[in-house]
Structures are given as C-alpha cells and as structure tokens.
C-alpha cells in the first residue's frame, strides 16, 4: 500500500476487555505492524 496508495491508513477496532487489548495491537516485535490507527471502544467508555 505504501507504493500503490501512500495516503491510505489502516484502521482497526478491537471490542474486548481492556486487559486483553494488547493481544490485538501486536506483541513480540510486531507492535504497530498491522495497522496505523487503532482504538478500543470498551476502553474509551471506561471512566
């Protein structure tokens, strides 16, 4: 995508408990490799 459409961003959403979200964001050297922007709706609703 960097070559064909450099302006494209990949967005992800994980609907899971806040203590499990790290598995969806990448671990073991893969942090940030799957998408450019991510959010967790459950975490955003916690006070």
C-alpha positions in Angstrom: 0.0 0.0 0.0 2.9 2.4 0.6 3.7 2.3 -3.1 0.2 2.0 -4.7 -1.7 4.3 -2.4 0.6 6.1 0.1 -2.2 8.2 1.6 -4.1 5.1 2.8 -4.2 4.3 6.5 -5.3 1.0 8.0 -7.7 1.4 11.0 -8.6 -1.4 13.4 -11.1 -1.7 16.2 -11.0 -4.2 19.0 -14.1 -4.8 21.1 -12.7 -6.7 24.0 -11.8 -6.1 27.7 -9.1 -3.6 28.3 -6.8 -6.2 29.9 -6.9 -8.3 26.7 -6.4 -5.5 24.2 -2.6 -5.8 23.9 -3.1 -9.1 22.0 -4.9 -7.2 19.3 -2.3 -4.4 19.0 0.7 -6.6 18.5 3.4 -8.2 20.7 6.8 -9.7 20.4 8.3 -7.2 18.0 5.1 -6.8 15.9 3.8 -3.7 17.7 2.3 -1.3 15.1 2.9 -3.6 12.2 -0.7 -4.4 11.4 -2.4 -1.0 11.3 -1.7 2.7 11.5 -4.6 3.6 13.9 -6.5 1.5 16.4 -9.0 2.0 19.1 -10.9 0.0 21.7 -14.5 1.1 22.2 -14.7 -0.6 25.5 -11.7 1.2 26.9 -13.0 4.5 25.6 -16.2 4.1 27.7 -14.4 3.4 31.0 -14.4 6.4 33.4 
